[in-house]
Amino acid sequence: MKKSPAERNQENSVEDIFRSGFEGAETAPPSRIWENLDRELDNRELNRYRKQVFWYRSVAAACLLLLLSGGLFVWQYSSQTPPSIAASSGATSAGGNVRPGQQASETQIQDKSSVKENLPATPSVSGPLLAKQAENAPQQPVEGFEAEQVNAPILKSEASYAVKPTQRKTAGTAANLIAGTEDKVGSKALAVTVEDRSRESLNGKIEEKSILLDAGSSSAIAMATLTGDSSTVKQPTILLAQKKPELPGVPVEVETGKKEEKQASGLGKWSVGLAYTPQYAYSPVKIGQEPGTASSSSKMAPNQMQLSNQYQEAIDEYNNSYTPGYSYSATVGASYKLSDKWQLESGFLYSQNEATTQHTLVLSSIHSGAMENYVGMLPPAKIEPIFSAATASAGSEVVSISRTEQYSVKYKYQQVGVPVRVAFRQDLNKFYAFLSGGFNLNFLLKNSIEADNSRIEAVQYSYQDSESPYRTWQWALATSAGVGYHVNKKMSLIFGPEATYSLSPMVKDDKYKAKNYQVGMSVGARWHLSGK
Amino acid sequence: MKSAVAGKREAQHQLYQRYAGKMLAVSKRYARTDFEAEDILQDAFIKVFTYLQNFKGECPIEFWIKRIVINTALKHQRSNRHLTVTEHEEEWDEVSEQDCLDSQYGYEELLDLVRELPPRYQAVFNLYAIEGFSHKEIGEMLDITESTSKSQYSRARASLRQSLTRLTSQYHEKVTG
């Protein structure tokens, strides 16, 4: 049924009456509502922190478990090392100067070299005897005998000491000469240098051992001493063959060296480490008026001129008072040995940079009916257009700058990253020097700016914040140098300066071009998975 | 705003102080008692602070908060089982076409009239006449059909008109007699 105009008016009036009666109505809430809200928000915050603590503790427990498992694995692995390796290591270490931190295979070769080096020509064979001989008879070279003739390889073969016929002959000649003079105790000694070369197939390297023997009676005695029979002069082959048992570890070393090399090539090249670097982080965002954004002074009204001057003062306050605070980075990573001196390092990095500025001016703008406070530096990409526009034209957004008690603004910049570096290492006995360089790929977690003035609202940007003026991803060059100290076979401590220079600016707006750098002292530890 | 999002209590308090008065008036329209209205307000603001980070500024924040208050109020009614379908509907006296309604009523008087309505009618009337939702939207919010929303609104309006007429008569009696 159609309604009359009066009815329609009456229908509308019901809605109008209630709408006009309820419009803009406000009722002051009792204070207990906010008290309840406050309490509830505190409880929620506490629950949130509890959850965070739970997760942090879980992660810490997982890391600890991982470290313990890794340590247990390494300990078990090292305790299962064959005893022959230990014996040979003991032999080599006794005979030579074993340098830590080198690959097992190379160590063996070096050990043999060191054995070679540490077997002095005279003392190792006939030192005490020579001393005796010196007392008994002067030593003179045998006439017609060329020492060079004897300088021929006597031994040649893998893990055996077979002698070439020519060499044997040569050696035999020497031996005969020696034998000929053996009875002449006190006769002139003939210095014979016998080189024996043992060619081993270990990595295709050939080692040379030089054993200097004094010919003549002294050498005969020495040889006899070596052979265990003073009445018989035996061929050098016999001597050297008998040398075999005297160095029982040598052939074993060849075999176990291969085995050790295989094992070391896998696990031995890896080490894990962690480092903590307190650092000085210099990362300001310099701001200043863009040319042309503010009108020339001649066009400005007096109040705008004053505003412009105060704004410039606020900018100067920020630019001049920037002070880096306590910053640090922590790294957990692994390194892989490319060679004896070079290694590749990578891992995960967390860094936190802090800085402060001091201000006496508060910049405010009235926007959409609400007072919003800005500090002169943040966010720079947003601040400058506002105040440039305010000083440029009359009737624009109302802006005020007021002086207040000095307050500080704290900037906190947190990021995680992946460092990739190449390091060079030079061993120096228990110490070693290192130099590394590479790059970091950093990811901004959070950037917060807080003032200790209640009129200034804090600002926080995270990686999810699309309005953030700060770059989420950054590239940086990193270099470090320092000293390491081997605590034991498995662990070493490192200490040294570290510097990082960012290749990409902090803020998205290229015009600010603030590239930051950090300089710090790194302290860390490294665990070698193979124990060497 | 950003401080409130960051969880700074002072900023949250400022936000609460700015809008709590208006929102309490809104929640009173949906509640049966002032106590219930305060509960609704408290729960609503907890949600406001919890989800403030999701507010992107597509609409005025007052409207966003109001929407939260309304949803919280409707949820309260559902949990209190106020929105049960009444089997026996009241019969309203027909109002004469000549009845005129005085438009000068105070907030508290109008509030009392709205609270006299059955809970479902109260919600439908508030959502349609005051908040401006369509019957289709009301149907989705209250999980009823559009036609049910229309009929319930019609009944609510009729009831309120009757109440207003009675109120006007009482007022005239006071004035004249």
Interface residues (C-beta under 8 A of the other chain):
Chain A: S4 A6 E7 Q10 E11 S13 V14 E15 D16 I17 F18 R19 S20 G21 F22 G24 A25 E26 T27 A28 P29 P30 I33 W34 N36 L37 D38 E40 L41 R44 E45 S454 E457 A458 V459 Q460
Chain B: K2 S3 A6 G7 K8 R9 E10 A11 Q12 H13 Y16 A20 G21 K22 L24 A25 K28 R29 E38 L41 Q42 F45 I46 F49 T50 V95 E97 D99 C100 L101 S103 Y105 G106 Y107 E109 L110 V114 F125 A129 I130 R157 L160 R161 L164
